[in-house]
């Protein structure tokens, strides 16, 4: 297949498959010769922070000499972003080749009368096919949703990371923190090392119980590792990370958002666990210096200033607002806002209320997106004294937000990763 054919093949599987589970992906990978085995894996779950931690962990491994594959989701602009090696996303040709490899076996299953593989199962299998073609020495694999029944849970992670736990995707993961934590912690297995980020108390109790029941090592944020010192600099943060194996001083991370230091600490702790030793400080300096976080507190334009962030749940929005108030304490934002239908819109807007002067609602071309007019009505109920307008499409919404902000003002775009991808297409 060429790229267009590969993309069409994957998209034909949207909505196919049955109940969540590992049977289909396991059968597919068995037919493919189990390409997900034979190299160490860092497996990353969590409500927020998964992609940034995965990208940073990849850079740390690469700086220490390992050819490293990375699988993340969802993508911002192009599906081939999901498959990467050494921090470089796959080319359209590489993606097409990986899907071609997978399709022959997926079609064999379907031809035998088996339930078809899902879109996410196909991209997961394609990642492992891509890793095999690239002859990786290690991989960092991000969970798509939850953990226990996620397609990526076919791997036996040497290091299993849970970055954060918040209330999200409750229809799949459960209604409270403990239930959600159990789903995400299920990526840990016998022989793995569990690394946990800054979790709520109930989730941390579940993490400790998981490690105790499995008899595995548990490296806990702020107990075994963490952020020792930090100061904000031009375009980033200078920090000292206290690892589980050593302390690493004067690391400059060129990213916005102090929360990225937590993600860096988790990445370092994960690499230490994988190697079983302290890391090389110069390698860490090199890794951090080239870090990027597309769609995470990413400035894209000036006159007016435009900042995008893929926060797509209440916890993510709360962290974003705290970060913006820390780095831009006097800035008031014109908000361009679009969300999916399973989100707590009202709580997200409550968190945003202290920093916005006006809101433009919009909707991406996705069936789960809340229509712009309906979203505007819901926002108005929370912010009755703030001007709220609805835009027919994302391009018009961006134009409206920039006009409302004026050349000296600021626009914040958030609420949906899909929205961020469209804005990046237009401004990137």
C-alpha positions in Angstrom: 0.0 0.0 0.0 1.0 3.6 -0.5 0.3 6.1 2.3 -3.2 7.0 1.1 -4.2 3.4 0.8 -2.7 2.6 4.3 -4.6 5.5 5.8 -7.8 4.5 4.2 -7.3 0.9 5.4 -6.9 2.0 9.0 -9.9 4.4 8.8 -12.1 1.6 7.5 -11.7 0.0 10.9 -13.0 2.9 12.9 -16.0 1.5 14.8 -15.1 -2.1 14.1 -14.2 -4.7 16.7 -16.1 -5.7 19.7 -15.8 -5.4 23.5 -12.5 -4.0 24.9 -10.0 -6.8 25.5 -6.7 -8.3 24.5 -7.8 -11.3 22.5 -7.9 -9.7 19.1 -4.5 -7.9 19.4 -2.9 -11.0 20.9 -4.1 -13.2 18.0 -2.9 -10.6 15.5 0.6 -10.3 17.1 0.9 -14.1 17.3 0.3 -14.3 13.6 2.9 -11.6 13.0 5.5 -13.5 15.0 5.2 -11.5 18.2 7.2 -8.4 17.2 6.6 -6.8 20.5 9.0 -9.1 22.3 12.8 -9.2 22.5 13.6 -5.7 23.8 13.0 -3.9 27.1 9.9 -1.7 27.3 8.9 1.3 29.4 5.0 1.1 29.5 3.4 4.5 30.4 -0.2 4.9 31.7 -2.0 7.8 33.4 -4.7 10.4 33.1 -2.4 13.2 32.1 1.3 13.5 31.3 1.7 10.2 29.4 2.9 11.6 26.1 5.3 14.1 27.5 6.8 11.6 29.9 7.0 9.1 27.0 8.8 11.6 24.8 11.2 12.6 27.5 12.0 9.0 28.5 12.7 8.3 24.8 15.3 11.1 24.7 16.9 9.8 27.9 17.3 6.3 26.4 18.6 7.6 23.1 21.2 9.8 24.9 22.4 6.7 26.6 23.0 4.9 23.3 19.8 2.9 22.7 17.9 2.9 19.5 14.4 3.6 20.9 11.0 3.2 19.4 8.1 5.2 20.8 4.4 4.7 20.4 2.0 7.5 21.5 -1.6 8.4 20.9 -3.6 10.2 19.8 -1.8 12.1 17.1 -2.1 15.9 16.7 -1.9 16.3 13.0 -0.8 13.1 11.2 -1.3 9.5 12.1 2.4 8.7 11.5 3.2 10.8 14.6 2.1 7.8 16.7 5.1 5.7 15.5 8.6 7.1 16.2 12.2 6.1 16.5 14.9 8.0 18.4 12.4 10.9 18.7 11.7 11.1 14.9 8.2 10.3 13.8 7.8 7.7 11.1 7.7 8.9 7.5 4.6 8.4 5.4 6.4 5.6 3.6 7.4 3.9 6.8 3.9 4.1 8.1 2.5 2.7 4.9 5.0 -0.2 5.1 4.1 -1.0 8.7 0.3 -1.0 7.9 0.9 -3.2 4.9 2.7 -5.7 7.1 -0.1 -5.7 9.6 -3.0 -5.7 7.1 -2.0 -9.1 5.6 -2.4 -10.8 9.0 -5.4 -8.7 10.1 -7.2 -9.7 6.8 -6.3 -13.3 7.4 -8.0 -13.1 10.8 -11.1 -11.4 9.4 -11.2 -13.8 6.5 -11.3 -16.7 9.0 -14.5 -15.2 10.5 -12.8 -13.6 13.5 -14.0 -10.2 14.8 -12.1 -7.5 13.0 -9.3 -5.7 14.6 -10.0 -2.1 15.8 -8.3 1.1 14.5 -6.2 1.3 17.7 -5.2 -2.4 17.5 -4.0 -1.9 14.0 -1.9 1.2 14.9 -0.5 -0.6 17.9 0.5 -3.6 15.8 1.9 -1.3 13.2 4.1 0.3 15.9 5.6 -3.1 16.8 6.1 -3.9 13.1 7.9 -0.5 12.7 10.1 -1.2 15.7 11.1 -4.5 14.3 12.0 -2.9 11.0 14.0 -0.3 12.8 15.8 -2.9 15.0 15.2 -1.0 18.2 17.1 -1.8 21.4 14.2 -0.5 23.6 10.7 0.9 23.3 8.5 3.4 25.2 4.8 2.5 24.8 2.0 4.8 25.8 -1.3 3.4 26.9 -4.3 4.5 24.8 -7.1 4.3 27.4 -6.9 2.9 30.9 -4.5 0.0 31.1 -5.9 -3.4 31.9 -7.8 -3.9 28.6 -5.8 -1.5 26.5 -4.3 -3.0 23.4 -0.8 -2.0 24.5 -1.1 -4.3 27.6 0.0 -7.2 25.4 3.5 -6.1 26.4 5.3 -7.2 29.5 6.7 -3.8 30.5 10.1 -4.0 32.3 9.2 -0.6 33.8 5.6 0.4 34.2 4.8 4.0 34.8 1.6 5.6 36.1 2.0 9.4 35.6 -1.2 10.6 37.2 -4.8 9.6 38.1 -7.8 11.8 37.6 -11.5 11.3 36.9 -11.8 10.8 33.1 -13.4 8.3 30.7 -15.6 7.1 33.6 -17.8 5.1 31.2 -14.9 2.8 30.6 -12.7 3.0 33.7 -15.0 3.5 36.7 -16.5 6.3 38.7 -13.9 7.0 41.4 -10.2 7.4 41.8 -9.6 3.9 43.2 -11.4 2.2 40.4 -9.6 4.2 37.8 -6.3 3.6 39.5 -6.8 -0.1 39.5 -7.5 -0.1 35.8 -4.3 1.9 35.0 -2.1 0.0 37.5 -3.0 -3.3 35.8 -0.2 -2.7 33.3 2.3 -3.7 36.1 3.2 -7.4 36.2 5.5 -9.9 37.8 9.1 -8.9 37.3 8.3 -5.3 36.4 9.3 -2.1 38.3 6.5 0.3 39.1 7.1 4.0 38.9 4.4 6.3 40.0 4.0 10.1 39.7 2.2 12.5 42.0 -0.9 10.5 42.6 -3.9 11.3 44.9 -3.8 9.5 48.2 -6.5 6.9 47.2 -4.6 6.1 44.0 -1.3 5.8 45.8 -2.8 3.3 48.3 -3.8 1.2 45.3 -0.3 1.5 43.8 1.3 0.3 47.0 -1.1 -2.5 47.2 -0.4 -3.5 43.6 3.3 -3.5 44.2 2.9 -5.5 47.4 0.6 -8.1 45.8 3.0 -8.6 42.9 6.1 -8.5 45.0 7.7 -5.9 42.8 9.8 -2.7 43.4 7.8 0.5 43.6 9.5 3.9 43.0 7.3 6.6 44.3 7.3 10.4 43.4 8.5 12.6 46.2 9.6 9.6 48.3 12.1 7.8 46.1 12.7 10.5 43.4 11.4 13.9 42.5 12.2 17.5 41.6 14.7 18.8 44.1 15.2 22.4 42.9 14.0 24.6 40.0 14.0 28.1 38.7 12.3 29.6 35.7 14.6 30.8 32.9 14.1 32.2 29.4 12.1 29.6 27.5 12.2 26.9 30.1 13.4 25.7 33.5 16.7 25.0 35.2 16.3 22.1 37.6 17.9 19.6 39.8 16.3 16.1 39.7 16.7 13.8 42.6 16.6 10.4 41.1 16.3 7.0 42.8 19.9 6.3 42.0 21.6 9.7 42.0 21.0 13.5 42.0 21.3 15.3 38.6 22.0 19.0 38.8 21.6 22.0 36.4 19.4 20.4 33.8 17.8 22.9 31.5 14.4 21.9 30.1 13.3 24.2 27.3 9.5 23.7 27.8 6.7 25.8 29.3 4.8 24.5 32.3 6.5 23.6 35.6 4.6 20.3 35.5 7.0 19.2 32.8 9.6 19.0 35.5 7.5 16.2 37.1 7.4 14.5 33.7 11.1 14.8 33.4 11.6 13.3 36.9 9.4 10.4 35.9 11.3 9.9 32.7 14.6 9.8 34.6 13.3 7.5 37.3 12.0 5.2 34.5 15.3 5.1 32.8 17.2 4.5 36.0 14.8 1.5 36.7 15.4 0.1 33.2 19.2 0.4 33.4 19.4 -0.5 37.1 21.9 2.2 37.8 22.5 5.9 37.9 22.4 7.8 34.6 25.1 9.8 32.9 24.7 13.5 33.7 26.0 14.7 30.4 23.6 12.4 28.5 20.7 13.9 30.6 21.8 17.4 29.7 21.8 16.4 26.0 18.4 14.7 26.2 16.7 17.6 28.0 18.2 20.3 25.8 16.3 19.0 22.7 13.0 18.2 24.3 9.8 19.4 22.6 6.2 19.1 23.6 3.9 19.8 20.7 0.5 20.9 21.7 1.5 21.3 25.4 1.7 25.0 26.4 3.1 25.7 23.0 3.3 29.3 21.7 2.4 29.5 18.0 1.9 33.1 17.0 2.2 36.8 18.0 0.1 39.9 17.5 -2.0 38.5 19.2 0.0 36.0 21.2 -1.5 32.5 20.6 -0.9 29.6 23.1 -2.2 26.1 22.5 -2.6 23.3 25.0 -4.1 19.9 24.7 -5.6 19.8 28.2 -8.8 17.8 27.6 -10.1 17.0 31.1 -10.7 19.0 34.3 -7.4 17.9 35.9 -5.5 18.9 32.9 -7.2 22.3 32.7 -6.5 22.9 36.4 -2.8 22.2 35.8 -2.8 24.4 32.7 -4.4 27.4 34.5 -1.9 27.1 37.4 1.0 27.0 35.0 -0.3 30.0 33.0 -0.8 32.0 36.2 2.8 31.2 37.2 4.4 32.1 33.9 2.0 34.8 32.6 0.6 36.3 35.8 -0.8 39.5 34.3 -2.2 38.0 31.1 -5.9 37.7 30.5 -6.9 35.3 27.7 -9.4 35.2 25.0 -10.4 31.5 25.0 -11.0 29.3 22.0 -12.7 26.3 23.4 -13.8 22.9 22.0 -14.4 19.6 23.7 -15.6 16.1 23.2 -19.0 15.0 24.6 -17.7 12.8 27.5 -16.0 15.7 29.3 -17.0 17.7 32.3 -17.4 21.0 30.5 -18.7 22.9 33.5 -15.8 22.0 35.7 -13.3 22.7 33.0 -14.8 26.2 32.5 -14.8 26.8 36.3 -11.1 26.2 36.4 -10.6 28.5 33.4 -12.8 31.3 34.7 -10.1 33.3 36.6 -8.0 33.9 33.5 -10.4 34.5 30.6 -12.0 37.7 29.4 -14.1 36.1 26.6 -14.9 32.7 25.1 -15.3 31.5 21.5 -16.7 28.0 21.3 -16.2 25.8 18.3 -16.3 22.1 17.3 -13.9 19.9 15.2 -15.3 17.7 12.5 -15.7 14.7 14.9 -18.9 13.0 15.9 -18.1 13.1 19.6 -17.5 16.8 19.6 -20.0 19.0 21.4 -21.7 21.4 18.9 -20.5 24.9 19.2 -23.9 26.4 19.9 -24.6 23.9 22.7 -21.2 24.4 24.1 -21.7 28.1 24.2 -24.9 27.7 26.1 -23.2 25.5 28.7 -20.3 27.9 29.0 -22.7 30.9 29.5 -24.3 29.2 32.4 -21.0 29.0 34.2 -19.7 32.4 33.1 -22.8 34.6 32.8 -20.8 37.8 32.9 -18.3 36.8 30.2 -19.0 37.3 26.4 -19.4 33.9 24.8 -19.7 33.5 21.0 -20.1 30.3 18.9 -18.1 29.8 15.7 -19.3 27.5 12.9 -15.9 26.0 12.4 -12.4 26.0 13.8 -10.9 28.4 11.3 -13.6 31.0 11.8 -13.3 30.5 15.6 -9.6 31.2 15.5 -10.2 34.4 13.4 -12.9 35.5 15.9 -10.7 34.8 18.9 -7.8 36.8 17.4 -10.0 39.6 16.5 -11.6 39.8 20.0 -8.1 39.7 21.6 -6.6 42.4 19.4 -3.0 42.6 18.3 -1.8 43.3 21.9 -3.9 40.6 23.5 -3.6 36.8 24.0 -5.5 33.8 22.8 -5.6 30.5 24.6 -6.7 27.4 22.6 -7.6 24.3 24.7 -10.2 21.7 25.5 -9.5 19.0 22.9 -6.4 17.4 21.4 -8.3 17.3 18.1 -8.8 21.1 18.3 -5.1 21.6 19.0 -4.2 19.5 15.9 -6.4 21.7 13.7 -4.9 24.9 15.1 -1.4 23.6 14.5 -2.3 22.8 10.9 -3.4 26.4 10.5 -0.6 28.2 12.4 2.3 25.7 12.4 
